[in-house]
């Protein structure tokens, strides 16, 4: 590892150069710093004149503190307009959509079957606290430690996306990810990189980030509060635990004996929704996954016996990740075949019925505040309608109760708040949907992945690689699976603690 100096115009950069990596990685680092794509970079200062992508660093005799010069433009040279100016109202729908894309957050270029990675990264970016923690990380993307390089590369990529609304090219991050996890570097016929399972990418990134990413800035473990629902783990050392980690209390009971059940507590960063012929809604699917029948040897009976493992939430995370079990392994085709049964998922998710009895008791006070605020608002609306009916001389409408917006959508009105500081905890059991990762196709290792991220009420953004467009709540509802395997179906959902 060497520290070298790179001059680009009037700018000078000190860059970590890892001679174990190919020069294209070095160029990718410069791309992240300057915005000059690797194919436009001309780098001098090495033996032979110009640095080539397949050069051997050892043969070039690179030294610590060596000076390089880079020539290349970050953007295409502007050209004079070839057509007359066209006003907004004169644009076609396709032209208007293309223009609107320029004002949205940036998409991510598909580098060859990398939509699984792009959709995952866009969903992660829906968590501002995660981006904030990444910004405080000081590791290098060229570090030999995979956890360090992945965390740093993600920090650099998000930094690039924050500085421009142009589609970003995640070349460096992709290369670091494939080095850390060779499964994502699998190639098919003709040397083309293969499609991968987005859930595996999601889980690998969560696990890797938890090893190096610092804690969420300005947050500390809660020293007080409900004993079972203390928000962040008291011994949390990273932002993944702060934001995504919860706890389950599990009871394992033998169904063929009078033995007392064994109880233990485990942490989790996602819940799984089982899908079968009886499951049509998210909560029943989550509950079924928390009640697992199994067979194991019983020492007392001296034989195989039936058991039931029942799990309940004993501490709630601030962000709740849900995976729909959309794929099952088929030995005949050696592929993860898709389960296309429709499963409805709500914009507001209430996990109260999935909580342990102790946690349910702790959630009641804040839930009661929520319900009281809702009832007061509903009563005011009824009184308003009654007065309006009387003023209009339509007394027959005085008793009419018109559904409020939250009754149509399932979203509750704001809770009355006190002046206590906001902490990363969930005290009501309610979550709001903020991101969805969808899959279109027949198998997990084929098809296409897209990320959908909430911006505001009834306003979503659809991140289809480098194409970014708007979507509505109606569009999100259609992701439940009723369109079949060849339509976008929710695979991962990200919920955030509901703070109306």
C-alpha positions in Angstrom: 0.0 0.0 0.0 1.4 3.4 -1.0 0.3 7.0 -0.7 0.7 8.7 -4.1 -0.1 12.2 -5.3 -2.4 12.9 -8.3 -2.6 16.2 -10.0 -5.7 17.0 -12.1 -5.7 20.5 -13.4 -5.4 22.8 -10.4 -6.5 20.1 -8.0 -4.1 17.8 -6.1 -5.2 14.6 -4.3 -3.4 12.1 -2.1 -4.7 8.6 -2.8 -4.1 5.2 -1.3 -2.7 2.9 -4.0 -2.9 -0.8 -3.4 -0.6 -2.6 -5.8 -2.5 -5.9 -5.2 -5.4 -4.4 -7.1 -5.6 -3.7 -10.9 -5.1 -0.1 -12.2 -8.8 0.1 -12.9 -9.5 0.1 -9.1 -7.1 3.1 -8.9 -8.9 4.8 -11.7 -12.2 4.1 -9.9 -10.9 5.9 -6.8 -10.0 8.9 -8.9 -13.5 8.7 -10.5 -15.0 9.0 -7.1 -12.9 12.0 -6.3 -13.0 13.9 -9.6 -16.1 12.6 -11.5 -13.8 11.7 -14.5 -14.9 8.3 -15.8 -12.1 5.7 -16.0 -12.4 5.5 -19.8 -11.7 9.2 -20.1 -8.7 9.2 -17.7 -5.2 9.6 -19.1 -2.7 9.1 -16.3 1.0 9.8 -16.7 4.0 9.4 -14.3 4.7 5.7 -14.8 7.3 3.8 -16.8 6.2 3.6 -20.4 4.3 6.9 -20.3 0.5 6.2 -20.0 -1.0 4.0 -17.3 -2.9 1.0 -18.9 -5.8 -0.8 -17.3 -4.0 -4.2 -17.4 -0.6 -2.9 -16.2 1.4 -4.6 -13.5 2.1 -2.2 -10.6 5.2 -4.2 -9.6 6.7 -3.8 -13.0 6.0 -0.1 -12.9 8.1 0.3 -9.8 5.6 2.5 -7.9 7.0 4.3 -4.8 5.5 6.0 -1.8 4.9 9.7 -2.5 5.1 9.2 -6.3 3.5 11.9 -8.4 1.0 11.2 -11.1 -0.8 13.6 -13.5 -4.3 12.9 -14.8 -5.9 14.4 -17.9 -9.6 14.1 -18.5 -12.9 16.0 -18.3 -15.6 15.2 -15.7 -18.4 16.1 -18.1 -18.8 16.2 -21.8 -17.9 19.6 -23.4 -21.1 21.5 -23.8 -22.3 21.9 -27.3 -24.5 24.6 -28.9 -28.2 23.6 -28.9 -29.1 22.0 -32.3 -32.8 22.6 -31.9 -34.9 25.6 -30.9 -35.9 26.0 -27.3 -39.1 24.0 -26.4 -41.3 25.2 -23.6 -42.5 22.7 -20.9 -46.1 22.7 -22.1 -45.0 21.7 -25.6 -43.1 18.6 -24.5 -44.4 15.1 -25.1 -45.0 12.9 -22.1 -41.7 11.0 -22.7 -39.8 14.2 -23.0 -41.4 15.5 -19.8 -40.5 12.4 -17.9 -36.9 12.6 -19.1 -36.7 16.2 -18.0 -38.3 15.5 -14.6 -35.6 12.8 -14.0 -33.0 15.6 -13.7 -34.6 16.9 -10.5 -34.8 13.6 -8.8 -32.2 11.9 -6.6 -29.7 10.1 -8.8 -30.1 6.6 -10.1 -27.4 4.0 -10.4 -26.0 2.7 -13.7 -26.5 -1.0 -14.4 -22.9 -2.4 -14.9 -24.2 -5.7 -16.2 -26.8 -7.6 -14.2 -26.3 -5.4 -11.2 -29.9 -4.3 -10.6 -30.0 -6.5 -7.5 -27.2 -4.3 -6.0 -28.7 -1.0 -7.3 -32.1 -1.7 -5.8 -30.6 -2.7 -2.4 -28.5 0.5 -2.2 -31.4 2.7 -3.1 -33.5 1.2 -0.3 -30.6 1.6 2.2 -30.4 5.2 1.2 -33.9 5.7 2.4 -32.4 5.5 5.9 -30.8 9.0 6.5 -29.3 7.9 9.9 -27.3 5.2 8.1 -25.9 7.7 5.6 -25.0 10.0 8.5 -23.1 7.2 10.2 -21.3 6.4 7.0 -20.1 10.0 6.6 -18.2 9.8 9.9 -16.4 6.6 8.9 -12.7 7.2 8.1 -11.6 3.8 6.5 -10.3 3.5 2.9 -12.0 1.7 0.0 -8.6 0.2 -0.9 -8.0 -1.5 2.5 -7.3 -5.2 2.4 -9.9 -5.8 5.1 -13.2 -6.5 3.2 -15.4 -5.0 5.9 -13.4 -1.7 5.8 -13.3 -1.5 2.0 -17.0 -2.2 1.6 -18.0 0.3 4.2 -15.7 3.0 2.8 -16.8 2.3 -0.8 -20.4 2.7 0.2 -19.6 6.0 2.0 -17.9 7.3 -1.1 -20.7 6.2 -3.4 -23.4 7.9 -1.3 -21.2 11.0 -1.1 -21.0 11.0 -4.9 -24.8 10.6 -5.1 -25.3 13.5 -2.6 -23.3 15.8 -4.8 -25.1 15.4 -8.1 -28.4 14.2 -9.5 -26.8 12.5 -12.4 -26.8 8.7 -12.5 -23.8 7.4 -10.6 -21.6 4.6 -11.8 -21.0 2.3 -8.8 -17.9 0.7 -10.4 -15.6 0.9 -7.4 -18.3 -0.3 -5.0 -19.2 -3.2 -7.3 -15.6 -4.3 -7.6 -15.1 -4.1 -3.8 -18.3 -6.0 -3.2 -17.3 -8.8 -5.6 -13.9 -9.1 -4.0 -15.5 -9.4 -0.6 -18.2 -11.8 -1.8 -17.1 -13.9 -4.8 -20.6 -15.2 -5.1 -21.5 -11.8 -6.7 -18.7 -12.3 -9.2 -20.1 -15.4 -10.8 -20.0 -15.4 -14.6 -22.0 -17.2 -17.2 -21.6 -17.9 -20.8 -19.4 -15.4 -22.6 -18.0 -14.2 -19.3 -21.1 -12.1 -18.5 -21.7 -11.5 -14.9 -24.8 -13.4 -13.6 -27.9 -12.0 -11.9 -27.9 -12.4 -8.1 -30.4 -12.6 -5.3 -31.1 -9.1 -3.9 -31.9 -10.5 -0.5 -28.5 -12.1 -0.2 -26.9 -8.8 -1.2 -29.1 -7.0 1.4 -28.1 -9.4 4.2 -24.4 -9.5 3.3 -24.2 -5.8 3.4 -26.0 -5.6 6.7 -23.6 -8.1 8.2 -20.5 -6.4 6.8 -21.5 -2.9 7.7 -22.2 -4.0 11.3 -18.5 -4.9 11.7 -17.1 -1.4 10.9 -19.7 1.3 10.6 -19.8 3.7 13.6 -22.8 4.4 15.7 -25.5 6.8 14.6 -24.2 10.3 15.5 -25.6 12.0 18.6 -27.2 8.8 19.8 -26.4 6.9 22.9 -27.8 3.8 24.4 -30.9 4.6 26.3 -30.2 4.5 30.0 -33.9 4.6 31.0 -37.3 3.7 29.6 -39.3 0.5 29.4 -37.1 -2.4 30.4 -38.0 -4.6 27.5 -38.2 -2.0 24.8 -35.1 0.2 25.3 -34.8 1.1 21.7 -31.1 0.7 20.8 -29.1 -2.1 22.4 -27.3 -0.9 25.5 -24.1 -2.6 24.2 -24.6 -1.4 20.6 -21.3 -0.5 18.9 -22.6 0.3 15.4 -25.4 1.9 13.4 -26.8 -1.4 12.2 -27.6 -2.4 15.8 -28.8 1.1 16.6 -31.3 1.2 13.6 -32.2 -2.4 12.6 -31.7 -4.7 15.5 -34.5 -6.1 17.7 -34.9 -9.0 20.0 -37.1 -12.2 20.0 -37.9 -14.3 23.0 -38.4 -17.9 21.9 -40.1 -20.8 23.7 -39.3 -24.4 22.7 -42.0 -26.8 23.9 -42.2 -30.6 23.4 -45.7 -31.5 22.4 -45.4 -35.1 23.5 -44.3 -34.6 27.1 -45.1 -32.4 30.2 -41.6 -31.0 30.2 -41.3 -27.2 30.9 -40.4 -25.3 27.7 -36.9 -23.9 27.3 -36.8 -20.1 26.8 -34.1 -18.0 25.2 -33.6 -14.5 23.7 -32.1 -13.8 20.3 -31.4 -10.7 18.3 -32.7 -10.2 14.7 -32.3 -7.6 11.9 -35.2 -8.8 9.8 -38.5 -10.7 10.0 -39.7 -13.3 7.5 -43.2 -13.6 6.0 -44.1 -17.1 5.1 -46.2 -17.6 2.0 -48.6 -20.5 1.5 -52.2 -21.1 0.3 -53.6 -19.7 3.5 -51.5 -16.5 3.7 -53.0 -13.4 2.0 -51.8 -10.7 4.4 -48.4 -9.7 5.8 -49.1 -10.0 9.6 -50.5 -13.6 9.4 -47.4 -14.5 7.3 -45.1 -13.0 9.9 -46.9 -14.8 12.7 -46.6 -18.2 11.0 -42.9 -17.7 10.6 -42.7 -17.1 14.4 -44.4 -20.4 15.2 -42.3 -23.2 13.8 -43.1 -26.9 14.3 -40.1 -29.2 14.3 -38.9 -32.7 15.2 -35.9 -33.4 17.4 -34.6 -36.0 19.7 -36.1 -35.9 23.2 -33.6 -37.3 25.8 -36.4 -38.1 28.3 -38.5 -40.0 25.8 -35.5 -41.5 24.2 -36.9 -40.9 20.7 -37.7 -38.4 18.1 -40.5 -36.1 19.3 -42.6 -33.2 18.0 -41.8 -29.7 19.2 -43.2 -26.2 18.7 -40.9 -23.1 18.8 -43.0 -20.0 19.4 -41.2 -16.6 19.1 -42.4 -13.1 20.0 -40.9 -9.7 19.7 -39.4 -8.6 23.0 -37.7 -5.4 21.8 -38.6 -3.5 18.7 -36.1 -2.0 16.2 -36.4 1.6 14.9 -36.4 0.2 11.3 -38.1 -3.1 10.7 -37.0 -5.2 7.7 -39.4 -7.7 6.2 -38.5 -10.4 3.7 -41.3 -12.2 1.8 -40.3 -15.9 1.3 -40.9 -15.5 -2.4 -38.4 -18.2 -3.5 -38.0 -21.9 -2.8 -35.3 -24.2 -3.9 -36.2 -26.7 -6.6 -33.9 -29.7 -6.8 -35.1 -30.6 -10.3 -34.2 -27.3 -11.9 -31.5 -26.4 -9.3 -33.0 -22.9 -9.1 -34.9 -20.7 -6.6 -38.4 -20.9 -8.0 -40.7 -18.0 -7.4 -43.9 -18.2 -5.2 -46.3 -15.7 -6.9 -49.2 -15.9 -4.4 -50.5 -12.3 -3.7 -49.8 -11.0 -0.2 -51.1 -7.6 0.9 -48.8 -5.4 2.9 -49.9 -2.2 4.7 -48.6 1.3 4.6 -48.9 1.3 8.4 -47.9 -2.0 10.0 -49.0 -2.8 13.6 -46.9 -5.6 15.1 -48.6 -5.4 18.5 -50.0 -8.9 18.2 -46.5 -10.3 17.4 -45.1 -8.9 20.7 -44.5 -10.7 23.9 -47.0 -10.1 26.8 -44.5 -8.0 28.7 -43.7 -5.8 25.7 -47.4 -5.4 24.9 -48.0 -4.0 28.5 -45.2 -1.5 27.9 -46.6 -0.4 24.6 -50.1 0.3 25.9 -49.6 3.9 27.3 -48.3 5.4 24.0 -50.8 3.4 22.0 -53.6 4.9 24.1 -52.4 8.4 23.4 -52.5 7.6 19.7 -56.1 6.3 20.0 -57.3 9.2 22.0 -55.8 11.7 19.6 -57.5 9.8 16.8 -60.9 9.8 18.5 -60.7 13.5 19.2 -59.9 14.3 15.6 -62.7 12.0 14.4 -65.2 13.7 16.7 -64.2 17.2 15.5 -64.7 16.0 11.9 -68.2 14.8 12.7 -69.1 18.0 14.4 -67.8 20.0 11.4 -70.0 17.9 9.0 -73.0 18.3 11.2 -72.6 22.1 11.3 -72.1 22.2 7.6 -75.2 20.2 6.9 -77.3 22.4 9.2 -75.9 25.6 7.5 -76.8 24.2 4.1 -80.3 23.2 5.2 -79.5 19.6 4.6 -80.3 18.2 8.0 -80.8 14.8 6.7 -77.0 14.7 6.2 -76.3 15.8 9.8 -75.8 12.2 10.9 -73.7 11.2 8.0 -70.2 10.1 8.9 -67.8 10.6 6.0 -64.7 8.4 6.2 -61.6 10.4 7.0 -58.4 10.0 4.9 -56.7 7.8 7.5 -59.7 5.4 7.5 -59.3 5.0 3.7 -55.6 4.5 3.8 -55.0 2.9 7.2 -52.7 5.8 8.2 -53.3 7.4 11.6 -53.2 11.1 12.4 -50.4 12.8 14.3 -50.0 11.8 17.9 -49.8 14.6 20.5 -46.1 14.9 21.3 -44.3 16.1 24.4 -40.9 17.7 24.5 -38.9 14.6 25.2 -35.9 14.1 22.8 -36.4 11.8 19.8 -34.6 8.5 20.3 -34.2 5.5 18.1 -36.9 3.4 19.8 -40.4 2.2 19.0 -43.0 2.7 21.8 -46.3 1.9 19.9 -45.6 -1.1 17.8 -46.6 0.8 14.7 -44.4 1.3 11.6 -44.7 3.1 8.3 -43.6 1.8 5.0 -40.6 3.7 3.6 -39.0 1.4 0.9 -39.9 -1.6 -1.1 -37.5 -3.8 -3.2 -39.3 -5.7 -5.9 -38.5 -8.6 -8.3 -39.9 -9.3 -11.7 -39.2 -12.7 -13.2 -39.5 -16.4 -12.4 -36.3 -17.1 -10.4 -34.3 -15.1 -7.9 -31.1 -15.4 -10.0 -32.8 -13.9 -13.1 -35.4 -11.2 -13.9 -35.1 -7.6 -12.7 -35.0 -5.8 -9.3 -36.3 -2.3 -8.6 -36.2 -0.1 -5.5 -39.2 2.1 -4.5 -38.6 4.8 -1.9 -41.2 7.0 -0.1 -40.7 10.8 -0.4 -43.9 12.1 1.2 -47.6 11.2 1.5 -48.7 9.5 -1.7 -45.3 10.4 -3.3 -42.8 7.7 -4.1 -39.7 7.4 -6.3 -39.1 4.4 -8.5 -35.4 3.6 -8.9 -35.1 1.4 -12.0 -31.3 1.4 -12.2 -30.4 4.8 -13.8 -34.1 5.6 -14.6 -35.9 7.5 -11.8 -39.6 8.3 -12.0 -42.5 9.1 -9.6 -45.0 6.6 -8.3 -48.1 6.9 -6.0 -49.6 4.8 -3.2 -51.7 3.1 -5.8 -48.6 1.9 -7.6 -47.2 0.5 -4.4 -50.4 -1.4 -3.7 -50.0 -3.1 -7.0 -46.7 -4.7 -5.9 -48.6 -7.3 -3.8 -48.2 -10.0 -6.4 -51.6 -9.9 -8.2 -49.8 -9.1 -11.4 -48.1 -12.5 -11.5 -44.4 -13.4 -11.8 -43.9 -11.1 -14.8 -44.8 -8.0 -12.8 -42.9 -6.3 -10.0 -43.6 -8.1 -6.7 -42.5 -7.0 -3.3 -39.6 -9.1 -2.0 -38.2 -6.8 0.8 -40.0 -4.1 2.7 -38.4 -1.6 5.0 -40.6 0.0 7.7 -39.7 2.9 9.9 -41.1 3.6 13.4 -44.3 5.6 12.9 -44.0 9.1 14.2 -46.9 11.1 12.8 
